[in-house]
Amino acid sequence: MDTIELDRRSFLVTTGAVAGGMALAVSPAGASSDVVAAGPWGPDAAAGNEFSPWIEIAADDTVTIRVPNPESGNGTMTQIAMNVAEELECAWSNIRVVNASVSRDYTENHVYTVASLPFFSGHGTDRLRMARTFQLGASARERLKAAAAARWKVPAAEVTAKDGILSHVSTSRTLRFGEVAGAAAGIKLAAEPSLKSQAEWTLIGKKSPSKLFIPDLTTGKAVYGIDVKLPGMVHAALRQVPVMGGRLKSHKPEVALRMPGVRAVVVIDPANSRKTPLKDETSFGVANTTEVQHGVAVIADHFWQAKMALDALPVEWELGSGTHYRTQDDIYQGMASIRDTGEGKVVLARGDPASAKGKRVVEGEYLTPYADNAVMEPLGGTALVTADSCQMWCATQDSRQAYWVAIDETGLAPEKVTVHNTLVGGNFGRRTQAEDLRMVVAIARQFPGVPVKTIWTREEMFRQGRYRTPISTRFKAVLDDASGLPQAVSGDLCFAGDRPLFQLTQGYGDPPYFNSGAIPNVRLTTTNFPVHVLNGAYRGPCFNSNAFITETFIDECAHAAGIDPVEYRLALLAKWEKPWSDVLRLAASKAGWGQKLPKGEGLGVAITSWPMATIHNFGSVMATVARISISKQGVLAVKRVDIAFDCGKVANADAVRAQIEGGTLFGLNMTLNEEVTILNGAIVEGNYDEYPMLRMGDSLPEIHVHFEALSGHDRFDLMGELPVGPIGPAVGNAIYSAMGKRLRSTPFRKQDLSWT
């Protein structure tokens, strides 16, 4: 990008000739160029040849880019390929992407993570990631030009590259990339080439190629974790203790062992799982035995045989102290009692809210419940464990986490463990911590020498989730008698659980309302209520709840002051950076804000940002306006949604639109439908028939995404998590506008919306 500075001395160009082609990498200085072939499932599939890590150009012009970040449908691998192709000047039709090897990254001194986030399924437009992948493409291009120049005996400066063709204009000579790739492999540049200016870009921000995996997806060639098939593979069905934290008391394996096809019955005991002390190598630092529940698994020739035998297996559990919670409401009541002690950790303090005086006081208690990630592809994976090796084939959001969990579970040295990534059938945060993959390895190591595929049933997935963190918040505002704006706000928030990693304050402690000085007196606190039910990453962790709570509360303040909700927010944002106000005005304008609507209809608005509002020119901001209708019988219909946003600039407009539309529907479903319930400490819901979700046949809103508020700031920031935040409060605020009923908790399906 125009303003980025890159220390080219930190790069070492390594090359190697491969079957007449070339392979290039950007690596840390001193890194080895040796590669161990990862086998037929891995990224380095040409056994017997050693390749450099990042880019391979074959004699037939195919450009293979090895990407460290898993593909879960969000297009990360495609975006990284776009970055490389922008500088490489290859034909886009010749691009293919494969997963890079996390084990190779470790054994070769981080040859991939030097230019990328660590094997995590994040976005492809991270500033450093873009710069370094641009450099990869530029290096390859210049070597190809040098090889062509040597063949033609002309200066390299006279050679141009475009769409995979090298040209010498004055003599009308051309060569394909593949024709000189082998020769280019032996060329060393005196210095790394400079990058294009953004004005010279022809792909990033100019074109919107479709995701590269789509052709294989539509033809059935795409391989997800559940699709893996290996010679001699057996199957395992898993059942864990129904109440998290409980123990296996007894079981009778002989009953299952008598059934057809059954090979073994194995026990998973967390006390036997941890084999080696993990260093700070996992992305989430949560690869410890507390993530693993007691369980049993049946291994059989076929999955159905394993499942039937598991269903017949007599098992007795010690359920533990979690049975104390008869329902989820017991947990939520406990949260409220802890929240209201006033002893929480202060996360923001300015002035003295207790000293504020005013005639209008706005108070509210808000709650967002447990919700499941509900990913489409079942959890699980395939592992082959021997005395001195472990291979795992899996769909994971974080392959580095999976890699170190496998190392930890087997006790093997890192160089003895290989993780083979597949396509991922949905993440939403569920596949980040890899405790499901620890189970895969824990089962396979008890049946060594044979590939074991473990599949979690849908019931096991729902009842052994790592759920959205429930949040209970009390807000209070004292409004200024003259302006109606808050002169004091106090907030007390309580998280369920005792895992700080998933107790985040985005959307609560960072909104500009509380940080711009517009409200002179602010005090916000947090605390947590320890409970046996485990929480985890859930698309926009905690932000998805905090955005609903904060934007509902601000809307309440606006109505209490008798001020239009858009104008009220603009007044609070007056001292904040301009993109927020621009985004809000655009969304309101496009939605027809202020128009008179029929009885039973309403407009509602919300604005928020991810991942952190308090850092200027960082992250993305989004305003959403929802138009809803409610019948007298209480049937809610979300008719239209208008969305404006600013993420700086857009690299692929179609991909951004898809993320916004998908995230909005995810957040809408979360708000309208989602709640996991508890009975005697155990999760009740076991499948989609018990867990309501938006479906293809439902009447869904028109979603209008507006790009005009983009600031043009030199960043291409996050978009996947952000849309889940503002849609819920926008719909809730629209409901209030339509019928005067304020909804302070989700899911809305449990609310009586009938009116006369």
N, C-alpha and C positions, 0 to 999 in steps of 0.2 A: 504494500500500500504506500501511498505517496510519502507519508511522514514516518514510517517505521524505520528504525535503524537496526541492522543485523550485523553482528560480528562475524564476518566470513572466516576469520581465523579459527572459529569454533567448529568449522565443518571440514571433514575429510572426505574426499571423493574416492570411492572404491569402485573398481570396474572388473567385470569378468565376462569373457566370451562364452556364450551359451548357444550352441547349435546354430551358429551364424548370426545370432542376435547379440543384444547387449543387456546388461543389468547395472543399475546405478543406485546409489544410496547416499543420503546425507546422514552422517554419523558423528558422534562425539570424537574429538581428537584422540587417537590411540586405540580406537575400537577395532576389533578384529573383523576381517572380511570373510572369515570362514563361516560356513553354514552347514548345519546338519539337516538333511532332507527330512521333512516331517511325515513322510508317508503319503499314501494315496488320498487321505482325507485332509491333509494339511495344505498350507499355502505353497509349499515348495515341493510340488508333486513329482517333478522330474527326477526320480531316484538316480543316484550315481553322479549328479552334477551339483556343484556348489554355486549358489547364486548370492548376489548382494541383496540387501533386504527390501528395498522399496519399489523400484521400477524395473520391469523387464520388457524389452522390445524384441519381438521375435522376427524371424526372417520374413514371415507372411504379413508383417506390419501390425500384428496384434500387440497392444500395449497393456501389460498387466500391472496393476497397481495394488500393492499389498497394504491394506488399511488396518490399523490397530483397533479401530472402534467397531463394535458389533453392529450389524444391521437389523433393526427391529421394526422396520417399516417407516421410520422417520426420514430416511434418505441420507443419513450421515455419510455412508460410503460413497454415494453419488456426489455429494458436495465436495468431499476430499478429492475425488477424481476430477471434478471441475476445476479445483484449485491447481492441480498438477497440469491439466490439459491447457489451462489458460496460458501458461508459459511454454509448455512443450510444443504447442501448435500442431498436435496430432489430429487425425480425423476422429471425431467423437464416436463414430460407428465402430472404430477399432479398439475402443477402451473396454477392458474387463477389470473387475475388482474381485479380490479374494481377501480372506482374513489373514492378517499377519499373525505370526506365532509369538505368543506371550512367553513361552519358554526360551525361544531364541532371543527375545528382547533381554531376558535376564542373563543368559549365558554370553551374550555379545555386548554387554555394557550399555544396555538401553538404546539399541540402534533405532527403535521406533519411538519410544517415549520422549526422546530428545526433541522430536518434532510434533508431538501430539500429547493430548491428555492421556493418562495411563490406562489405556485399554478399556475406557468407559464409554458408554453409548451416548456421549454428549453431542453437541452440535458441531458442524463442520466448519463454522466460520469464526471460531476463536481466533483472536488477533495473531497470537504467536503461531498457532497451527497454520493459519493461512500463509503467513510469511514464509515459513519453513517448507511448506509443500509447494509454494510458488518456486522457491529456490531449487527444489528437486526437479521441477519441470524445466526451469531455465538451464540448469546444468546439463541435462540430457539433450536439450535442443542445441546448445553450443557445441557439444561433442559431435553430434550428428552433422552439423554444419562444417565442422573442422574436417571430418572424414570425407565429406563430399568435396570440399575444397582441395584436399590432398589428391583425390582421384582426378579432379579436373585441372589441377595445378594452377589454381587461382587463389587470391586472398580469401580467407574465410569471411571477411567483412562483406564480400560481394555475394555471398550465398544467403538466400532467404528461406524461411520455413513457413509452410502454411498447409493446414489440412493433411498433414502427413507426407507432404511433398517438399523436397529440397530443390531449389531452382537457382540457376545462374542466368539472370535475365538477358545479359548482353549476348550470350551465345545460345540462348533458348534450350539449354540442357536441363534435364530434370532427373531426379532419383527418388525412389520411394524410401521412407525411413528404414524399412526392413532390408533394403539392398546394401546399406552401409552400416547397419547396426553392429555387425561383427567387428568391422574396422574401428568404429567409434569406441568400442569397448576398450581399446588399447590406448586411447588418447587421454592425456592428462592436461588439464587447463592450468595456466599459470595463476589464474585467480578466478574466483567465482564471479559469474556475470551479474550485472545489475538487473533489477527487476523492472518490468514495465511500470509506467505511471498508470493510474486508474483511467485516465483519458484514453489510453491505448487498449484497454480491455475490450475483448470481443465476445467473451462468454459470460463472465461474472457480472450479474446485473443486466445483461443484455439478452440472454436466452434462458429458457426454462426447460431444459431436457428432463424427460421423465426418469423415474428411478430405474437404475440399471438392472435391478433384480426382477422387474415386472415381467419381461418375456418368459423367464423360467417359471415364474409364479403362475402365469396363465397357461403354460403348457404342462404343468405338473412336474417339471424337472427340479424345481427348487427343493432343497433339503433343509428341513427344520429338525430340531432335536428329536422329535418323536418319529422322524422318518429314517433315522440311522439304522442300517442293517449290516451286520458283520458276520462272517462265517463262524458257525458254531455258537451263535449268540443265544443266551437264555434270557428269561424275563422275570422281573420281580414286582410283586404288589406289596405295598407298604401300608401299615396302620400304626398310628401314633396314639399315645395316651389321650383320651378325649378331653381331659382338663389339663391345660398347659401347666407344667411343673409337677405333674403326678409321676407315678412310677409303675413299672411292670411288676406285678406281684407274682403271677404264675401263668404258665401256659402249658398246653399238652401237644407238643410238636408231632407226636406219633399219629394223631388224628389226621393231620394234613399230609404227613409223609405217606400214608396209605392211599392217597388219591392219585388219579392218573397224571402222569407227567411231572410230578413234583420231585425236585432235586434236593431241596434243603429248606429248612426253617432257620432263620437267623434272628438274633436279638440285637437291638441297638440300645446301648447303654451309654449315656454321655460320659460316665466316669471312665469308659474305655476308649473314648474317641481321641482325645488330644494326645499326640505322640511327640511333637517337637515344640519348643518355644517359638512362637511366631515373632519375628521382628516387625518393624514398621513397614511391611511390604504390601499389606492389603489396602485397598482403596478406602474401605470403611472402618478398618480396625475392629471388626466385630466377629472375627473368625474364632470365637471361643466356644467352649462346650455348652454354655448356657443357651446357645441358639438351637441345640439339638434336643429334641424330646425323646423320652423313652418310647421304644416301639418294637414291633416285630415285622418281619417280612418273609414272604414265601417265594422261593425261586422255583420256576418250572419251565418246561419247554416252550410254553406259550403263555401270553399274558392272561387269557381267560382262565386257563388252568390255575395259574397263580392266584388270581382273584377269587375264584370259587373255593380254593383250598383255604385262603385267608379268611373268607366268610365263615367257613366251617371250623376254623381253629378256635378251641376253647381258650379264652384269655381272661384273666382277672387283673384288674388295675387297682392300685392305690391312688385315688384321685387327688389327694392332697388338700391343701388349705384353700385352693381356688373355689371349692364348692360353697365357701362362705357367701359368695355373691350369687344370690338366687336369680337375679336378672341384671341386665345392664344398668337398670335404674339405680341399683344399689351402688354401683361404681360412680354414676353421675352424681348421686347425692353425696357420696364421700368426697368427690372433687369439689363440690360447692362448699362443703364445710371447711375443707382445707383452704380454699380460695378466699373465704371471707374472714380468715383469722387476722388478715392484715400483716402477716409475717413473711410475705413473699419476697423474692429477690427483686430489687429495684433495677429496672432496665432503662428507664428514662425518668429524669426528674428535673423540673425547672419551676422556680417560684414556689408558691405555697397554695395548693388547691383548697386546703381547709379554710383559708382566709377569704375565699371568694364569696360575695353576696349577690343575690339576684332573685327576682321573683319567679323566674322560670328555671326549673330544674328538670333535666331529662335523665332518667335512670332505666336501665334494662339489664336483664340476665339473658345470656345467649349460650347456645349449646350446639355443637356439631358432633355426631356420634361416630362410633366405629364404622368403618366401611372397608370392603374388600377390593383388592386390585382387579379381581375378576378377569384375569388374562385368558385369552382364548386357547392358546396352546398349553396342554397340561405340563406341570412341572416334572422334572426328572432329567435323566440323562443315561448315558451308557459308559461303563468303565471296565477296563481290563487291568487287573492288578496282579502282579507277580511278585516274587521275592525281591526283585531289584528294579522294577519299573511300574509305572502307572500311566495309562492313557485314558483320557476322558473325552467323550464327544457330547457336546451339550449346547443348548441355547441359553446364553447368559447375557445380562446387561453389562457385566463387568468381568471380563475374562481374567484380569489379574487377581481379582478377589477369588475367582474359582480356582485359579492355579495354586494360590497359596493355601487355600482350604484343602485341596487335594494333597499338597505337600504335608500339611499339618496332620491330616487324617492317616496318611500312610506312614509317616515318619521317614520318608525317602528324601534323599538330597534333591535339590531343585532340578539339577540336570537330568534326573531320572524320571521326571514327570513332564507329560505333554498334554496340553489342552487343545482340542480341535473344535473351533467354533462352527456353528451352523447358523442359518437364519433364525431369527427369534420371532415367535408368534405372539408378540405383545409383552411389554415390560411394565410401564406405568409405575416403576419402582420396585415391583415384586421380585425381580431377578437380580437385585443388587447385592444382597448379603451372602448368597451362595450357601445358605444352610440346607437348601434342598439338594445341592450338589454334594455337600458333605454326606448326606444320607446315601446318595448314589455310591460314593466311594466306600462308605462304611459297610454297605451291603456287599459290594463287589470284593472287598478285601477278605471277606469271610467265605468267598467262593472263588479262590484264586485260579488264575490261568485260563479263565473263560470270560468272554465279554458278557456282562450282565446289564441289561437295560431295565432301569427302574422307572415306572410310570406312577405318578400320583393320580389317583382317581379324582374326579371333580369334587366328590364329597370330602376327600382328604385335603384338597386344596382349600376349599371354603372353610373347613373346620380347623385347619392348621395354618392360617394366614399370618402375615405380618401386617397388621391392619393399620388403617389411617389412625393417627393419634387423636383420640377425642379431646376436645377443648371446651372448657366451660369458662365464660368470661362475664364479669360484671363491669359495666361502664356507668359513669355518672358525669354529667356536664352541668355546669352553672352558666346560663346564658347571660350575656350583657343586656341590661334592660333597654339600652338605646339601639345597638346594632343587631342584636339577636345572635351574634357570633359567640361561641364559647369563650368565657374568660377563665374557665378552669375545667380540666378534664382529669378524672382519675379512673384507672382501670386495673382490675385484678384478674389475672388469667391463671387457670390451672390446667396442666397437661395430665392425662392418664398415662401411667408408666414411669419407669425410673431410668430411661435410656436417653441421656442428653443429646445424642446424635439426632434423635427425631423429636426434639423439643425446640422448635425454631420460632423466632418472633417476627419473621418477615410478614408484612401486612398488618402487624400490631405495633411494633416498636419503631418502625422506620417510615410510616407515611408522612408526607410533608405537612399534613394538618398539625401534627404534633412536633415537628422538627423545624418548621420555618420561622417560628416566633409569632405566628398569627394567633396562637393561644398562649397567653403569658404564663399560665400556671398548669403544669402537667406532671402527673405522677403515675407511672405504669409499673406493675409488678408481675412476676410469674412465680409459680410454684408447681410442684408435681405431686400426684397421688399414686404411690406405688401399687401395682396390681399384677396379678399373674398373667394376664393376657398380654402377649407381645405385640408391640407396634413396630412399624417399619417405614420405609420410604413409600410415599403415595403421591402421585403426580403433583408436583409443587408442594413438598411436605410442609404441613402446618399452615403455609400460606393459603392453601385452598380453603381452610377454615377461617383464618384470621381475616382474609379479604371479605368473606361473607359477614363476619361479625362487625368489623370496623365500618364497612360501607353501609350496613344496615343502621348502625348507631348514628353515623353522620347524617343519614337521611332523616332519622327521627329528630335530630336537632334542627334540621332545616324546617320540617313541618311544624315543630313546636314554636319556631321563630316566625312562622308565617311567611317564609321566603322560598322562592322557587328552588328546588334541589340543585339544579345546574348552577344558578347564580350563587347559591350558598357555597358550593364547592369552589367556584371561581374566586369568590371573596377570600376563602381560606388559602387558595393557591396563589394569591396575588404576589406574595413575596418569594415564590418558588420559581424554578426554571421554566422557561416559556413552553417547551414541548408539552408539559402537562395540560396547560390551558388550551393549547392548540388542539390537542387530541380530544379533549372534552367538548370543545365547541364543535368540532367537525362531526363527532358521533351524534351529538344532539341535533345539529342541523340536518344531517342526512336522515335522521329518524323522524323529522317533522316535529321536534319538541315544541310544546306550547299549543299544538292544535287541539281543538275540541273533539273529544272522542265520544262514541255512543256509550250509554250506560252499561256498566259491566266490563268496560275496557280501560286499560291504563298503560302508561309509559313509566318505566323506571330506569334509573341510571346508576352506574358504578364506575369508578376509576381506580386503578391500582398498578403496581409494577412488580417485576421479578428480575433479578434476585435480590436487589437491595436498592431502595429508593434514595437513601441518604448519600450515596456516591454519585456525584453529578456526571452526566454523560456516560453512564454505565448501566447495563441492563436495558430492559424495555418497559415501556408504559403503555397501558391499554385502557380505553374507555368503551363500555358496552351499554347500549340502550336496548331494552327489551319492550316489545309491545305484546300485551297479553289480553285475553278475554276470559271471563268466568261466567258460566251459565248460572241461573238461579239455583240449580241443583248442585252447584259447587264443582262443576267440571272445568278444569283449567286447561287453556290452550295457549301455548306460546306461539304467536303468529309470525313475528318478525324480530330479527336481531340485527342491529347496526353496530359495527365495530370499527373504531379508528385506533391507530397505534403508532408508536415511534420506537424503532430499534436502531436508529441511525440510518443505515442503508439496507437494501435487500439484495441478496446474491441471486436468488432464484424465486421469482414472484409466485410461481405456481406452487412450489414447495412451501413457501410461507403461508399462502392462502390455505393449503391443505392442513397445515399445523393449526392454524387459527380455527378453521371449521371443525376439525376433529376435536381439538381441545375444548371448544365451546360446547359441543355435544357431550363430551365427557363430564364437564362441569355441570351441565344442565341435568344429566342423569344423576350425578352425585347429589344435587340439590333436591330434585323431585322425588327420587326413589330410594337412595342407598342407605341402608343401615343393617349392620350385623347385630343380631340379638343373642342373648345369653340365657341359659337355663341351668341353674345349679353349677355354675362355673364353666359350662361347656357351650361351644358355639352351636346354635340351633340350625342355621341355614346350611344346606348341603349341596344345592345345585341351583340352576337358574330358574327352576319352577318355584323355588322358595325365595329367591333373591331378585326382586323386580328390576328390570333394566329396560332402557329404551330399545326398541326393536325396529327392524327395517320397515315393518308395516305400520308403525305409529305415524301419527300426523306430526311431522317435525317442522320447525320454523324455517322461513326463508332467512338465510344468513347472508348479510351484505358486508363485505370486507372492503374498507376504504383506505387507500394508500396515501392520500393527499397530505396527511399530517406528518409524513416522514421528515425529520429535521435535516437529513443529509450529513449528519455528523459522521466522522470517519470511523464507524464501527458497524459490524453486522451481528447484532446481538441476539440473545436467546429468545425463542418463541414457543417452545414446546410446552412449558409449564404455565406460562402466563395466562392463556385463555381460560383455564379452569377457575380462575379467581373471580373475575367481575360478573360472570353470567348469573351466578346464584343470587347475589344481592340485587342485581338489576331486575330479575324476575320478582324477587320478594318485594322490592320497592314499588314495582308496577302493580303488584297485588294490593298494596296499601292504597295506591292512587286510585285503583278501580273500586275498592269496596271498603276502605278504611280499616282493614284488619292488618295488624303488624305481626309478621311471622319472625320469631327470634330463634327458631331451631329448625333443623332439617331432620328427616326428609319432609317435604311439603305434602306428600301423599297421605301423611297421617293427620293433616290439619283439616278441619271442617271449613270449607270455603263457600258453603251455601249462603244465599242472601235473599232478601225480599225487597 
